[in-house]
Amino acid sequence: MNKTNDNYLETVKGDVEKESQRSSMTYGKSNDATLMHVDLEKIPTVKTEKYDLEAGKLGTIIEPQDTNVTIASIIELPKDPFYDTIPDGGYGWVVTFAGFLIYFIMNGISCVWGVFSNAWATTILKDKASTIELMGVGTTLVVCLNIFTPVSPLLARLGARVTVMIGSTLMSLGIILAGFSTEVWHLYLTQGVLFGIGASLVYMSIVAVIPQWFTAKRGTAMGISSAGAGIGGLALSPMASSLVQKYGLPWAYRIVGLFAFGVCTIAAVLIRTRLPPDHNKQPIRSPIKLSLLKNVNFVILLIGLVISLTGNLVPYFYLPKYCTTYGIDASSSSTIVAVLCAMNAVGRLVLGYFADRIGRLNMFVISAICTGLFCMLIWPFAKTYGALMAFAALFGFTCGIYYTLSAPITASVVGTDNISSGLSIMFLASAISALGPPISSAIQQATPNAGYIGVQMFSGATYIFGALICIALKIKMTGSLFSIM
């Protein structure tokens, strides 16, 4: 009996020793035991100090720890322990809502210029301004929004809240003062230059602040914020039309301007930056590296994207006037523009989702070609309310692909290290696309009976031509037409 017990105890003791040896294996050895087929370098953490938010300084020392992260998983090692505490949410959702409000006003007012220009052409500026001159106002707005983007970093020391407040004030003044216009050049200075500069300041501020609060959910936050663009057009288009009919054009502008100021003030109060304590000590650097223009692939991409974008604003600006030509009243035409803006918001989310699966440049090419075909094959035959509504829905769904995918496509071409400079150059170059509406006006004037067929073909052709340039870039970079890029 005792011998049996001794054998039993020895067996148990042996099992315990084996389990002890197994549990004492290091983290790295256990991973090597289970991942023998993967011959990749394991990356340990680095010795660092944890940032103490309450004390406002570095505190506890964190020793290096073994991890299961391989060298293939590393994108960029953190350079500041402050960013280890990014909440990936929290108050960041409030900042995202502030961005939604800014997009709502900025893009909403920009998109309904077609409604306003049609009202100017039939009331105060009737026989005083040509179509090409009125289209130039919207062009000036877009150009100023783009070319003044480098100004925002120069105001960074004032803080995002002050910068947004300055930009909001300029935008609102631009709209309110435009209501006093009696000549077309008054509109160029107010709704064109003044509003455009203000929009540039608030836009660059919100684009810079939202990423400070998110890591994994950054794409979702930016998507929610930019959805305000489509919702703004959806709401402001019928609102502007109704105000013009009830109170006249001057007071419609003043009401919209005061409304914009109120909404943007709420956004300015809610916005909050999240930067390291010593961020003000960092020198201000130009975001533009002209050396990127030596990158042939980037230059080809730049040309393709800008050419496609040139046709984007044409339907936005022309649809109200086009509707009037075929006997559709102002209220119905504003509804058509509103549907276009709403589908734009939906399209950005849906197409962006599928772009991650079939390739972002592939999705851009497909969407741009579809948009061009809608303009060339559907718009010329859309002469009733129902047909125009169908065109607006289709065009709106695919036309905003540039704003959804230009950033990730640029990153894939220039690399993550040059993404900031690449996007800055892209913003400046995209100002050229604002020439689309004035060129369309010139084409219409040269068309027999001032028809719209030239305008429709121009808008569609720019989208398709830009897409073909991007196809050439893809073949140059990957050597295949059907690769995922």
C-alpha positions, 0 to 999 in steps of 0.5 A: 500500500505504501509502495503504491502511494509512493509511485502515485506521488512520484507520478503526480510530482513529475506532472507538476514539474512538467506543468511548471516548466511549461508555465515558466516558458517566456512569452517569446518562446511560447509564441515561437512554439506555436508559430514555428512556421513564421520567421519574423522578428518579434518587436518588444516595447521600448523603455518609456515613461507613462504620461501623467495627465493629472500631473501634466508631466512624465511619470512612471517608467515602463520597462520593455515587454515582449510582445507578439507583434512582428515587424510586418505589423509596424506602421509607425512607432509612437514618438511621443508618450502623450499620444499613448493616451489618445481616448479613441472616442470620449469627448472626440465625438463632441468634436466630431459633431462640431465638424459635422456642423462646420461641414453642414454650413460650409459645403451646404452654402457652397452647393446651393450657389446654383439656387442663389445664382438663378435668383440673382439672374432673374431679379436684382442682377437681371440684364446686369450680369451674364451667366458666365459672370455669375458662375464665376462667383461660385468659382471664386469661392472654391478657389479661395477655399483651396488656395488659402488652406496654407494660412490655417497652420500660421494661425495654429498658435491662436488655437483651433477655437479662435481660428474657427471663430475667425473663419465663422465670422468671415463666412457669415459676414460674406453671406450677410454682406452679399445680401446688400449687393447691387452689382455682380462684383459685390458678390465676388468680394463677399460670397466669393472672397470673404466667404471662401477665406473663412471657409478655408480657415474652419475647414483646415481647423476641423480636419486637423483637430478630429484626428487628435482624438481618435486612432482606430475609429478615426475613419468613422469620425471623419466620415460622420463629420464629412456627412454634414456636407451632404446633409447641409445641401439637403437642408439649405437648398429648399430653405434658401428657395423658400426664403427667397420666395417669402422674403426676397433675395436680400433678406434671404441672404441675411437670414442664412448668414445669421443662421450660419453664424449661430451654427458655427458659433456652437461648433467653435464652443464645442471644439477642443484640441488635444495636443502635447503641453509643449506643442507651442514650442514646435517651429512652424513649418511649411506643409508643402514640399515642392520636391514631390513634384519630381515624383512622376507618379504623383504628378500624373495622379494630380492631373487625373484627379484635378481634371475629373474634379473639374466637372463636379460643380457644373451640375450643382450650379447649372441644374436650377437654371436648367430646370427653369428652362424646362418649366420646373419651378424654383421650389421643385428645382431646389428639391432636385439639388437637395436630393443630389446633395443627400445622395452625395453623402450616402455615396461617400459612405457606401463607395468608401466602404467598397473601396477598401475591398476592391482597391481605392484607385479602382473605385475612383476610376469606376465611379468617375466613369459612371459619373461621366456617363450619367452626364453624357447619356442621362442628363441630355434626355432629362427634361421632366421633374422625374427624369431630373430627379433620377439623374440627380440621385445617380450623379450625386451618388458617384460624383463625390468620389474625389473627396472620399478617396483622394487622401488615401490614393495620394498616400499610396502614391507618395507614401505616408511620410509625404502625405501631409505635403501631398495633400497640401499640393492636392488642395492647391491644385484642385483650385484649378477645377473651379474653372469648370463652371465658367468654362461651361458658361463659355461653351453654352454661349457658343452653343446654338440657341444657348443649349446645354448639350455642350455643358453636359458633354464637358462635365461628363468628358472631364470625369472620364478623361481624368479616369483614363489618366488614373488607369494609365497611372495604375498600369504604370505602377502595377503593370496590370489593369486588373490589379487591386490598387 
